[in-house]
Amino acid sequence: MKGTKLKKGITLVAVLVGVLAVTSGAFAAKQYLITSSSQIKDGAVKLHDLSPGARKALHGKKGAKGDRGPAGPQGNTGAQGPQGPAGKPAPTLQRLAGDFSGTNASVATSLDGVQFGPYTDGGAWGGSVRYNGANDLTLDQIHQLSYEVMYSAADAAPIGEAYLRIFLNNDEHDVVFDATQCATTVPTKNVFHKFEVVGKDVRYDDDSCDGVAPDQQHWSDVVAAHGKEKISGIYVTTGFSGGKDLTALLRGLSVNGHQFTFGSA
């Protein structure tokens, strides 16, 4: 067994002699012949005994990069992370711009919302907020529509509340939502009301409630008959109806879930 270890030590020494012979520096200037393991301390040459050049020679040249192995199987989907914080509410609109505009100078923005009037004779004149963001949708693509408004008048004003119209086919036709339902109900004055249009009674091509059937009819019936007509504008209007010293304040409009709030709060 000792003889075997000695032979292995001498073989290793012979290899190291070859390495040392080709390195630069001090080892390149001198060569040492080692014939016995007794010439080596502790019977072994350690890596730190070699010069940097000798250590580098022992490693040899770096081989070529091997081919990339096949991709492993896809891991299981991780658990859903916790819900993030709620996003910021949409900013309020303090002026009519973009998809919104007023039809005349009697419609103006304020910190409280869009102000209409005052109209000394609400039957003779009025104004509208126009929304063009739904243009070219068809009527049956409107799934949600509402507005929040408050009106005031110096008299009973049975038809003074603001109303909403959807103009169709380049303004050739319209659907009107009348909160007074042909003057059969009077919304409370000086109080904000939110009126939902979809799913309620409306009129088609009958702004004045002329008494000719069908007059008020359910939203779904109008959509069934005219659902493919294209929208050319949505208007919220105060006036051209009735009321002395009539005013209104529009606080919000919501179209297919997109909420627009006017004013600063």
The 8 nearest C-alpha neighbors of each residue, nearest first, counted from 0:
[[1, 3, 2, 4, 5, 6, 7, 8],
 [2, 0, 4, 3, 5, 6, 7, 8],
 [3, 1, 5, 0, 4, 6, 7, 8],
 [2, 4, 0, 6, 1, 5, 7, 8],
 [5, 3, 1, 7, 2, 6, 8, 0],
 [4, 6, 8, 2, 3, 7, 9, 1],
 [5, 7, 9, 3, 8, 4, 10, 2],
 [8, 6, 10, 4, 5, 9, 11, 3],
 [9, 7, 5, 11, 6, 10, 12, 4],
 [8, 10, 12, 6, 11, 7, 13, 5],
 [9, 11, 7, 13, 12, 8, 6, 14],
 [12, 10, 14, 8, 9, 13, 7, 15],
 [11, 13, 9, 15, 10, 14, 8, 16],
 [14, 12, 16, 10, 15, 11, 9, 17],
 [15, 13, 11, 17, 12, 16, 10, 18],
 [14, 16, 18, 12, 17, 13, 19, 11],
 [17, 15, 13, 19, 14, 18, 20, 12],
 [18, 16, 20, 14, 15, 19, 13, 21],
 [17, 19, 15, 20, 16, 21, 53, 14],
 [18, 20, 16, 22, 17, 21, 26, 53],
 [19, 21, 17, 18, 22, 27, 16, 30],
 [22, 20, 19, 18, 27, 23, 17, 53],
 [23, 21, 19, 27, 52, 20, 53, 26],
 [22, 24, 27, 26, 52, 25, 21, 28],
 [25, 23, 27, 26, 28, 22, 52, 50],
 [24, 26, 28, 27, 23, 29, 50, 22],
 [25, 27, 29, 28, 24, 19, 23, 22],
 [26, 28, 23, 24, 22, 25, 29, 20],
 [29, 27, 25, 26, 24, 30, 23, 20],
 [30, 28, 26, 27, 31, 25, 20, 19],
 [29, 31, 20, 26, 32, 28, 27, 19],
 [32, 30, 33, 29, 16, 20, 19, 26],
 [33, 31, 34, 30, 16, 13, 12, 35],
 [32, 34, 35, 31, 38, 12, 13, 36],
 [35, 33, 32, 9, 36, 38, 12, 13],
 [36, 34, 37, 38, 33, 9, 39, 5],
 [35, 37, 38, 42, 39, 9, 8, 5],
 [36, 38, 35, 39, 42, 40, 41, 34],
 [37, 39, 36, 35, 40, 33, 42, 34],
 [40, 38, 42, 37, 36, 43, 41, 44],
 [39, 41, 42, 43, 38, 37, 44, 36],
 [40, 42, 43, 39, 37, 44, 36, 38],
 [43, 41, 39, 40, 36, 37, 44, 8],
 [44, 42, 41, 39, 45, 40, 8, 36],
 [43, 45, 48, 46, 39, 42, 40, 12],
 [44, 46, 48, 47, 43, 49, 40, 41],
 [47, 45, 48, 49, 44, 54, 50, 53],
 [46, 48, 49, 45, 50, 54, 44, 51],
 [49, 47, 46, 45, 44, 50, 54, 53],
 [50, 48, 47, 46, 53, 54, 51, 45],
 [49, 51, 53, 52, 54, 48, 47, 26],
 [52, 50, 54, 53, 55, 49, 56, 47],
 [51, 53, 55, 50, 54, 22, 56, 23],
 [54, 52, 56, 50, 55, 51, 49, 22],
 [53, 55, 51, 57, 56, 52, 49, 50],
 [54, 56, 52, 53, 57, 58, 51, 59],
 [57, 55, 53, 58, 54, 59, 52, 18],
 [56, 58, 54, 55, 59, 53, 18, 15],
 [59, 57, 56, 55, 60, 54, 61, 53],
 [58, 60, 56, 57, 61, 55, 62, 54],
 [61, 59, 62, 58, 56, 55, 57, 63],
 [62, 60, 59, 63, 58, 64, 55, 56],
 [61, 63, 60, 64, 65, 59, 58, 66],
 [62, 64, 65, 61, 60, 66, 67, 59],
 [65, 63, 62, 66, 67, 61, 68, 60],
 [64, 66, 63, 67, 62, 68, 61, 69],
 [65, 67, 68, 64, 69, 63, 70, 62],
 [68, 66, 65, 69, 70, 64, 71, 63],
 [67, 69, 66, 70, 65, 71, 64, 72],
 [70, 68, 71, 67, 66, 72, 73, 65],
 [71, 69, 68, 72, 73, 67, 74, 66],
 [70, 72, 69, 73, 74, 68, 67, 75],
 [73, 71, 74, 70, 75, 69, 76, 68],
 [74, 72, 71, 75, 70, 76, 77, 69],
 [73, 75, 72, 76, 77, 71, 70, 78],
 [74, 76, 77, 73, 78, 72, 79, 71],
 [77, 75, 74, 78, 79, 73, 80, 72],
 [76, 78, 75, 79, 80, 74, 73, 81],
 [77, 79, 80, 76, 75, 81, 82, 74],
 [80, 78, 77, 81, 82, 76, 83, 75],
 [79, 81, 78, 82, 77, 83, 76, 84],
 [82, 80, 83, 79, 78, 84, 85, 77],
 [83, 81, 80, 84, 79, 85, 86, 78],
 [82, 84, 81, 85, 86, 80, 79, 87],
 [83, 85, 86, 82, 87, 81, 88, 80],
 [86, 84, 83, 87, 82, 88, 89, 81],
 [87, 85, 84, 88, 83, 89, 82, 90],
 [86, 88, 89, 85, 90, 84, 91, 83],
 [89, 87, 90, 86, 91, 85, 258, 260],
 [88, 90, 91, 87, 259, 258, 260, 86],
 [91, 89, 88, 92, 260, 259, 87, 263],
 [90, 92, 260, 261, 263, 262, 93, 89],
 [93, 91, 261, 94, 262, 260, 90, 95],
 [94, 92, 262, 261, 108, 91, 263, 109],
 [93, 95, 108, 92, 96, 261, 262, 107],
 [94, 96, 100, 99, 101, 108, 93, 92],
 [97, 95, 99, 100, 94, 98, 92, 101],
 [96, 98, 99, 95, 100, 131, 132, 130],
 [97, 99, 131, 132, 130, 96, 100, 129],
 [100, 98, 130, 96, 95, 97, 129, 131],
 [99, 101, 95, 129, 128, 96, 102, 130],
 [100, 102, 128, 103, 106, 127, 129, 95],
 [101, 103, 127, 126, 128, 100, 129, 106],
 [104, 102, 105, 101, 106, 126, 127, 125],
 [103, 105, 106, 107, 102, 101, 126, 116],
 [104, 106, 116, 103, 115, 126, 107, 125],
 [107, 105, 115, 104, 101, 114, 103, 126],
 [108, 106, 114, 113, 105, 109, 104, 115],
 [109, 107, 113, 94, 112, 114, 93, 262],
 [108, 110, 112, 111, 262, 113, 114, 107],
 [109, 111, 262, 263, 112, 93, 108, 264],
 [110, 112, 262, 109, 263, 264, 113, 250],
 [113, 111, 262, 261, 250, 109, 249, 110],
 [112, 114, 108, 249, 248, 107, 109, 261],
 [113, 115, 248, 107, 106, 108, 247, 112],
 [116, 114, 106, 247, 246, 105, 248, 117],
 [117, 115, 118, 246, 105, 245, 114, 106],
 [116, 118, 246, 245, 244, 119, 115, 105],
 [119, 117, 116, 245, 244, 120, 121, 246],
 [118, 120, 244, 243, 121, 117, 245, 242],
 [121, 119, 243, 118, 122, 123, 244, 242],
 [122, 120, 241, 238, 242, 118, 123, 245],
 [121, 123, 241, 240, 239, 120, 124, 238],
 [124, 122, 239, 121, 120, 125, 238, 240],
 [123, 125, 239, 121, 238, 122, 120, 118],
 [124, 126, 238, 239, 237, 121, 118, 116],
 [127, 125, 236, 237, 102, 106, 103, 105],
 [128, 126, 236, 235, 102, 101, 234, 129],
 [127, 129, 101, 235, 234, 100, 102, 236],
 [128, 130, 234, 100, 99, 233, 101, 127],
 [131, 129, 99, 233, 98, 132, 232, 234],
 [132, 130, 98, 232, 134, 133, 129, 99],
 [131, 133, 98, 134, 130, 232, 99, 233],
 [134, 132, 131, 136, 135, 230, 232, 130],
 [133, 135, 231, 230, 131, 136, 132, 232],
 [136, 134, 229, 230, 137, 133, 231, 168],
 [137, 135, 134, 230, 229, 133, 140, 138],
 [136, 138, 229, 227, 140, 228, 139, 230],
 [137, 139, 226, 140, 141, 228, 227, 229],
 [138, 140, 226, 141, 137, 222, 227, 142],
 [141, 139, 138, 137, 142, 136, 226, 255],
 [140, 142, 139, 138, 143, 255, 144, 137],
 [143, 141, 255, 140, 197, 144, 139, 254],
 [144, 142, 255, 197, 254, 141, 256, 145],
 [143, 145, 254, 196, 253, 197, 195, 255],
 [146, 144, 195, 253, 194, 196, 252, 254],
 [145, 147, 252, 251, 194, 193, 253, 148],
 [148, 146, 193, 251, 250, 192, 249, 194],
 [147, 149, 249, 191, 192, 248, 250, 146],
 [150, 148, 191, 248, 190, 247, 189, 192],
 [151, 149, 247, 188, 246, 189, 160, 248],
 [150, 152, 246, 188, 189, 245, 247, 149],
 [153, 151, 245, 244, 154, 243, 242, 156],
 [152, 154, 243, 244, 245, 151, 155, 242],
 [155, 153, 156, 152, 243, 242, 244, 157],
 [154, 156, 157, 153, 152, 242, 159, 243],
 [157, 155, 242, 159, 154, 158, 241, 152],
 [158, 156, 185, 159, 155, 182, 179, 241],
 [159, 157, 156, 241, 182, 160, 179, 240],
 [158, 160, 156, 241, 242, 157, 240, 161],
 [159, 161, 158, 150, 162, 178, 237, 186],
 [162, 160, 237, 236, 159, 235, 163, 150],
 [161, 163, 177, 236, 235, 176, 178, 160],
 [164, 162, 235, 176, 234, 175, 236, 165],
 [163, 165, 175, 234, 174, 233, 166, 176],
 [166, 164, 233, 174, 173, 232, 175, 167],
 [165, 167, 173, 170, 232, 231, 230, 172],
 [166, 168, 230, 172, 170, 231, 229, 173],
 [169, 167, 229, 170, 171, 228, 230, 231],
 [168, 170, 231, 171, 167, 166, 230, 229],
 [171, 169, 166, 167, 172, 168, 231, 173],
 [170, 172, 168, 169, 167, 173, 166, 204],
 [173, 171, 167, 170, 204, 166, 168, 174],
 [172, 174, 166, 204, 165, 167, 203, 175],
 [173, 175, 203, 165, 164, 202, 204, 166],
 [176, 174, 164, 202, 201, 163, 177, 206],
 [175, 177, 201, 163, 162, 164, 178, 196],
 [176, 178, 162, 180, 179, 175, 201, 163],
 [177, 179, 180, 162, 176, 160, 186, 194],
 [178, 180, 182, 184, 177, 185, 181, 183],
 [181, 179, 177, 178, 182, 183, 184, 215],
 [180, 182, 183, 179, 208, 177, 158, 184],
 [183, 181, 179, 180, 184, 158, 157, 185],
 [182, 184, 181, 180, 179, 185, 157, 158],
 [185, 183, 179, 182, 180, 186, 157, 178],
 [184, 186, 157, 179, 187, 182, 183, 158],
 [187, 185, 188, 184, 179, 160, 178, 192],
 [186, 188, 190, 185, 189, 150, 192, 191],
 [187, 189, 151, 190, 150, 186, 149, 152],
 [190, 188, 151, 150, 149, 187, 191, 247],
 [189, 191, 149, 188, 187, 192, 150, 148],
 [192, 190, 149, 148, 147, 193, 189, 150],
 [193, 191, 147, 148, 194, 149, 190, 186],
 [192, 194, 147, 146, 148, 195, 191, 145],
 [193, 195, 145, 146, 192, 147, 196, 178],
 [194, 196, 145, 197, 144, 193, 146, 199],
 [195, 197, 144, 199, 145, 198, 194, 176],
 [198, 196, 199, 143, 144, 195, 218, 142],
 [197, 199, 218, 196, 219, 217, 200, 195],
 [200, 198, 196, 197, 218, 217, 201, 195],
 [201, 199, 217, 216, 218, 215, 198, 202],
 [200, 202, 176, 215, 216, 175, 218, 217],
 [203, 201, 215, 175, 174, 205, 214, 216],
 [202, 204, 174, 205, 173, 175, 201, 221],
 [205, 203, 173, 172, 206, 174, 202, 175],
 [204, 206, 203, 208, 207, 202, 209, 214],
 [207, 205, 208, 204, 175, 202, 203, 209],
 [206, 208, 209, 205, 181, 240, 210, 204],
 [207, 209, 205, 210, 206, 181, 214, 202],
 [210, 208, 207, 211, 205, 214, 206, 212],
 [209, 211, 208, 214, 212, 213, 207, 181],
 [210, 212, 209, 214, 213, 208, 205, 215],
 [213, 211, 214, 210, 215, 209, 216, 208],
 [212, 214, 215, 211, 216, 202, 210, 203],
 [215, 213, 212, 202, 211, 208, 210, 216],
 [216, 214, 202, 201, 200, 213, 217, 180],
 [217, 215, 200, 201, 202, 214, 213, 218],
 [216, 218, 200, 220, 219, 199, 201, 221],
 [217, 219, 221, 198, 220, 200, 199, 201],
 [220, 218, 222, 217, 221, 223, 198, 197],
 [219, 221, 223, 217, 222, 218, 224, 216],
 [222, 220, 224, 218, 223, 219, 225, 217],
 [221, 223, 226, 219, 225, 224, 220, 139],
 [224, 222, 220, 221, 226, 225, 219, 139],
 [223, 225, 221, 222, 226, 220, 227, 219],
 [226, 224, 222, 227, 228, 221, 223, 138],
 [225, 227, 222, 139, 138, 228, 223, 224],
 [228, 226, 137, 225, 138, 229, 139, 222],
 [227, 229, 137, 226, 225, 138, 168, 167],
 [230, 228, 137, 168, 135, 167, 136, 138],
 [229, 231, 167, 134, 135, 136, 232, 137],
 [230, 232, 134, 167, 169, 166, 170, 168],
 [233, 231, 131, 166, 230, 134, 130, 165],
 [232, 234, 165, 130, 164, 129, 166, 131],
 [235, 233, 129, 164, 128, 163, 127, 236],
 [236, 234, 163, 128, 127, 162, 164, 161],
 [237, 235, 127, 161, 162, 126, 234, 163],
 [236, 238, 161, 125, 126, 127, 115, 247],
 [239, 237, 125, 121, 240, 124, 122, 241],
 [240, 238, 122, 124, 125, 123, 121, 241],
 [239, 241, 122, 238, 121, 158, 159, 242],
 [242, 240, 122, 121, 159, 158, 156, 238],
 [243, 241, 156, 121, 159, 245, 152, 120],
 [242, 244, 120, 245, 153, 119, 152, 154],
 [245, 243, 119, 118, 152, 117, 153, 120],
 [244, 246, 152, 118, 243, 242, 117, 121],
 [247, 245, 117, 116, 151, 115, 150, 152],
 [246, 248, 150, 115, 149, 114, 151, 249],
 [247, 249, 114, 149, 113, 148, 112, 115],
 [250, 248, 148, 113, 112, 251, 147, 247],
 [249, 251, 112, 261, 147, 148, 260, 248],
 [252, 250, 260, 147, 146, 259, 261, 249],
 [251, 253, 146, 259, 145, 258, 147, 260],
 [252, 254, 258, 145, 257, 144, 256, 259],
 [255, 253, 144, 257, 256, 143, 258, 252],
 [256, 254, 143, 142, 257, 144, 141, 253],
 [255, 257, 254, 253, 258, 143, 144, 142],
 [258, 256, 254, 253, 255, 259, 252, 143],
 [257, 259, 253, 256, 252, 260, 254, 251],
 [260, 258, 252, 251, 253, 257, 261, 91],
 [259, 261, 251, 91, 250, 92, 258, 252],
 [262, 260, 112, 92, 250, 91, 251, 93],
 [263, 261, 112, 110, 111, 93, 109, 92],
 [262, 264, 110, 91, 111, 93, 261, 112],
 [263, 262, 111, 91, 110, 261, 260, 112]]
